[in-house]
Amino acid sequence: MKLGINRKHCKRSVMTFPYGSKEFGFREQVLEDTINPLKKHCDQLLDSRAIDDRGYRELFPFHNDGFDAAGIMAKLLYKYVRETVLKAAEAMEWMQGIARLVASQGRPVRWTTPLGFPVCQNYRKYNMRTVKTRIFGKALDLTIREEMEEMDIMRAGNAISPNVTHSLDSSHLLKLVAQSVVEGLDSFALIHDSFGTHAADTDVFFRVIREAFMRLYEEAVLENLREEFMAQLPPDIRGEVAPVPLSGSLDISSILNSLYAFA
């Protein structure tokens, strides 16, 4: 805190956690967003003689180019993010376990969004093959990825949470557009989970976004996912599938009064 750590230094890690980012990824983010830019700034000051070696050590008091410091911060971030968004962590780990179980049977992981759109997560192991060739007389080495039949179990687990989240986000987007048209809106600027319309319509859009979100998650989303995942497993191993994590204390209707839920 004495070094000025604040919200902007933590936001990226917090935001990427539900998409599968872990402590290693947090460290890379801290290095990229905080440590490396600070070191570059200090190097420039030193080169221009705006500071001496002592001043450099005061501005950048980290050993090993800040790698160890980034690791400490990443460890703390991961610990407290998990404690703060406990239910998100439980849901993510629950999905990861089932996805790895399905992939271990040599099958892609499939599910259906609340709007009935079928999704297939099909990650397979691959080999990298180098092909030597020439283009316009210049020798080139091209790398080709050759997919194998074997499923990539680790990747299936790591990807399931962000992929399910994105599929639910898409359902929310379509729901809010459909409701907005009924409400008389016909102009939209939509980027994943950032929504825009004409200034005169923002009050209506503000309400519709939240109503569509509430209705989406009033459904038994995780229970429906579990049924679909179970159907992809042989009967003798379905008993290994953990029950859906218990819900937290959040009242989903509170989203209707949230000022900052969506940009």
ROBAZA-248966 format. One record per residue (C-alpha): x, y, z negated; residue number from 1. Coordinates in steps of 0.25 Angstrom, whole numbers, plus 2048, in hexadecimal, padded with zeros to 3 digits. Each point is the difference from the previous one (the first is absolute). Layout:
! residues N
TORGU/X/Y/Z/NUM
...
//
This chain:
! residues 263
TORGU/800/800/800/1
TORGU/80C/809/7FD/2
TORGU/804/7FE/80F/3
TORGU/7F2/806/804/4
TORGU/7F9/7F3/804/5
TORGU/7F2/803/803/6
TORGU/7F4/7FB/808/7
TORGU/806/801/80E/8
TORGU/80B/7F7/7FC/9
TORGU/7F7/7F5/7FC/10
TORGU/7F4/802/80A/11
TORGU/805/7F7/80B/12
TORGU/803/7F4/7F7/13
TORGU/7F2/801/7FA/14
TORGU/7F9/801/80D/15
TORGU/808/7F4/806/16
TORGU/7FE/7F7/7F4/17
TORGU/7F2/7FB/805/18
TORGU/806/7FD/80D/19
TORGU/80A/7F6/7FB/20
TORGU/80C/809/7FC/21
TORGU/808/7FB/7F4/22
TORGU/80C/804/7F8/23
TORGU/80A/7FE/80B/24
TORGU/7F7/808/80A/25
TORGU/7FF/80B/7F5/26
TORGU/80F/801/7FF/27
TORGU/801/802/80F/28
TORGU/7F6/80B/7FF/29
TORGU/806/807/7F5/30
TORGU/80E/7FF/807/31
TORGU/7FA/805/80D/32
TORGU/7F7/80B/7FA/33
TORGU/808/805/7F4/34
TORGU/80E/7FB/7FE/35
TORGU/805/801/80E/36
TORGU/7FB/80E/803/37
TORGU/805/805/7F3/38
TORGU/80E/7FA/803/39
TORGU/800/806/80E/40
TORGU/7FD/80E/7FA/41
TORGU/80B/7FF/7F6/42
TORGU/80A/7FB/80B/43
TORGU/7FC/80C/808/44
TORGU/802/809/7F5/45
TORGU/80E/7FA/7FD/46
TORGU/804/801/80E/47
TORGU/7FD/80F/801/48
TORGU/807/802/7F2/49
TORGU/7F3/805/7FA/50
TORGU/803/7F6/7F5/51
TORGU/80C/7F9/7FA/52
TORGU/802/7F2/7FC/53
TORGU/7FB/803/7F2/54
TORGU/7F3/807/806/55
TORGU/7FE/7F4/809/56
TORGU/800/7F7/7F4/57
TORGU/7F6/809/7F9/58
TORGU/7F7/800/80C/59
TORGU/802/7F1/803/60
TORGU/803/7F9/7F3/61
TORGU/7FE/7F2/806/62
TORGU/80A/7F4/802/63
TORGU/801/7F7/80D/64
TORGU/7F9/80B/809/65
TORGU/7F4/7FF/7F7/66
TORGU/7FC/7F2/803/67
TORGU/800/7FC/7F2/68
TORGU/7F8/80C/7FC/69
TORGU/7F6/7FD/80A/70
TORGU/7FF/7F2/7FB/71
TORGU/7FD/805/7F2/72
TORGU/7F5/809/805/73
TORGU/7FA/7F5/809/74
TORGU/7FF/7F7/7F4/75
TORGU/7F9/80A/7F8/76
TORGU/7F7/804/80B/77
TORGU/7FC/7F1/803/78
TORGU/7FD/7FE/7F1/79
TORGU/7F7/80B/7FE/80
TORGU/7F9/800/80D/81
TORGU/7FC/7F1/7FC/82
TORGU/7FB/805/7F3/83
TORGU/7F9/80C/805/84
TORGU/7F9/7F9/80C/85
TORGU/7FF/7F2/7F9/86
TORGU/7F3/7FB/808/87
TORGU/807/804/80D/88
TORGU/80C/7F8/7FC/89
TORGU/7F7/7F4/7FC/90
TORGU/7F8/800/80D/91
TORGU/80D/801/809/92
TORGU/807/7F5/7F9/93
TORGU/7F3/7F7/801/94
TORGU/7FF/802/80F/95
TORGU/80F/7FD/801/96
TORGU/7FF/7F3/7F9/97
TORGU/7F4/7FC/809/98
TORGU/806/804/80D/99
TORGU/80D/7F8/7FD/100
TORGU/7F7/7F4/7FD/101
TORGU/7F9/801/80D/102
TORGU/80D/803/808/103
TORGU/806/7F4/7F9/104
TORGU/7F6/7F7/807/105
TORGU/805/805/80E/106
TORGU/7F4/809/802/107
TORGU/7FF/80F/803/108
TORGU/7F8/808/7F5/109
TORGU/7F2/804/805/110
TORGU/7F5/809/7FA/111
TORGU/7F4/808/804/112
TORGU/7FE/80F/7FD/113
TORGU/7F4/805/7F9/114
TORGU/7FB/804/80E/115
TORGU/802/7F2/806/116
TORGU/80D/803/807/117
TORGU/809/7F3/800/118
TORGU/80F/802/7FC/119
TORGU/80B/7F6/803/120
TORGU/80D/802/7F9/121
TORGU/80A/7F7/808/122
TORGU/80E/801/7FB/123
TORGU/809/7F5/805/124
TORGU/80F/7FE/7FE/125
TORGU/809/804/80C/126
TORGU/80E/7FE/805/127
TORGU/808/80C/806/128
TORGU/807/7FC/80E/129
TORGU/80A/809/807/130
TORGU/7FF/801/80F/131
TORGU/80C/806/807/132
TORGU/7FC/807/80D/133
TORGU/803/80C/809/134
TORGU/7F8/80C/803/135
TORGU/805/809/80B/136
TORGU/80D/7FA/7FF/137
TORGU/801/802/7F1/138
TORGU/802/7F4/7F7/139
TORGU/7F5/7FF/7F5/140
TORGU/7FD/7F7/7F5/141
TORGU/7F1/7FF/7FE/142
TORGU/7FA/7FA/7F3/143
TORGU/7F3/7F7/802/144
TORGU/7F8/7FC/7F5/145
TORGU/7FB/7F2/802/146
TORGU/7F4/7FC/7F7/147
TORGU/800/7F2/7FA/148
TORGU/7F4/7F7/7FC/149
TORGU/803/801/7F1/150
TORGU/7F8/80A/7F8/151
TORGU/808/80B/7F9/152
TORGU/7FB/7FE/7F2/153
TORGU/807/80B/7F9/154
TORGU/7FC/80A/80A/155
TORGU/7F2/7FB/800/156
TORGU/800/803/7F1/157
TORGU/807/80E/801/158
TORGU/7F6/805/80B/159
TORGU/7F3/7FB/7FB/160
TORGU/7FD/80C/7F7/161
TORGU/803/80B/809/162
TORGU/7F9/7F9/80C/163
TORGU/7F3/7FD/7F7/164
TORGU/801/80F/7FC/165
TORGU/801/805/80E/166
TORGU/7F5/7F7/804/167
TORGU/7F7/806/7F5/168
TORGU/804/80E/803/169
TORGU/7FC/7FE/80F/170
TORGU/7F2/7FB/7FB/171
TORGU/7FF/80D/7F7/172
TORGU/804/809/80C/173
TORGU/7F5/7F9/809/174
TORGU/7F6/801/7F5/175
TORGU/802/80F/7FD/176
TORGU/7FF/803/80F/177
TORGU/7F3/7F8/802/178
TORGU/7FA/807/7F4/179
TORGU/805/80E/804/180
TORGU/7FA/7FE/80E/181
TORGU/7F2/7FE/7F9/182
TORGU/803/80C/7F8/183
TORGU/802/808/80C/184
TORGU/80F/801/801/185
TORGU/806/7FD/80E/186
TORGU/80F/805/7FF/187
TORGU/80B/7F9/7F9/188
TORGU/80F/800/7FE/189
TORGU/803/7F2/7FA/190
TORGU/80E/7FB/7FD/191
TORGU/7FF/7F3/7F8/192
TORGU/7FB/805/7F2/193
TORGU/801/80F/803/194
TORGU/7F3/806/805/195
TORGU/7FD/80E/806/196
TORGU/7F4/807/807/197
TORGU/7FC/80E/803/198
TORGU/801/809/7F4/199
TORGU/7F1/803/800/200
TORGU/7FD/7F1/7FE/201
TORGU/80B/7FD/7F5/202
TORGU/7F6/800/7F5/203
TORGU/7F7/7F5/806/204
TORGU/80C/7F8/805/205
TORGU/806/801/7F1/206
TORGU/7F4/7F9/7FB/207
TORGU/7FF/7F6/80B/208
TORGU/80E/7FB/7FF/209
TORGU/7FE/7FD/7F1/210
TORGU/7F2/7FA/802/211
TORGU/806/7F7/80B/212
TORGU/80B/7FC/7F7/213
TORGU/7F7/7FD/7F4/214
TORGU/7F7/7F7/808/215
TORGU/80C/7F8/806/216
TORGU/806/7FD/7F2/217
TORGU/7F2/7FD/7FA/218
TORGU/801/7F3/808/219
TORGU/807/7F4/7FB/220
TORGU/80C/802/808/221
TORGU/80A/7F8/7F9/222
TORGU/7F6/7F4/7FD/223
TORGU/7FD/800/80F/224
TORGU/80F/800/804/225
TORGU/802/7F4/7F6/226
TORGU/7F5/7F8/807/227
TORGU/806/802/80D/228
TORGU/80E/7FD/7FB/229
TORGU/7FB/7F3/7F9/230
TORGU/7F9/7FB/80D/231
TORGU/80E/800/807/232
TORGU/806/7F7/7F6/233
TORGU/7FF/7F0/7FF/234
TORGU/7F6/7FC/7F5/235
TORGU/80B/7FA/7F7/236
TORGU/808/80D/7FE/237
TORGU/7F4/80A/7FF/238
TORGU/801/7FE/7F1/239
TORGU/80D/807/800/240
TORGU/7F9/80D/804/241
TORGU/7FF/80A/7F5/242
TORGU/7F3/806/7FD/243
TORGU/7FE/80F/804/244
TORGU/806/809/7F6/245
TORGU/7F7/806/7F6/246
TORGU/7FB/80E/803/247
TORGU/805/80C/7F9/248
TORGU/7F8/80B/7F9/249
TORGU/7FF/80A/80C/250
TORGU/7F2/804/803/251
TORGU/800/800/80F/252
TORGU/7F5/80B/801/253
TORGU/80A/809/7FA/254
TORGU/806/801/80E/255
TORGU/7F4/809/803/256
TORGU/805/80B/7F7/257
TORGU/80F/7FF/804/258
TORGU/806/80C/805/259
TORGU/80D/7FA/805/260
TORGU/7FD/7F2/804/261
TORGU/802/803/80F/262
TORGU/808/80A/808/263
//
